């Protein structure tokens, strides 16, 4: 197998594969490329960590900064919440104006006085579902 890598600031990122047939190696290359588009980089001080979407409990705004909440702690993002909403898979849903929740990482729900719905995540982080989003959340959970 031959390959060529060209690094240029003038060209857009592009992958071209020439092959006689679709082999397991080509499928693996495609999987790696697609997975890299879905990973998210979080920052904590000088440390930067690459997260798969399945590791993320929720993404929320804390002190004006977009933050990933995971079982390993909180990490700051350099992307805005609305742009992440387009990038994330179907496991994520907006629960209020400033939080996207991973439905697979929800530990429990509790209703409080006045009908507010609170979500507790597996890592212990809690947040409320806004009245506007309650119907959408209930429909996705059924």
Secondary structure, 3 states (H helix, E strand, C coil): CCCCCCCCCCCCCCCCCCCCCCCHHHHHHHHHHHHHHHCEEEEECCEEEEECHHHEEEEEEECCEEEEEECCEEEECCCCHHHHHHHCCCCEEEEECCEEEEHHHEEEEEECCCCCEEEEECCCCEEEECHHHHHHHHHHHC
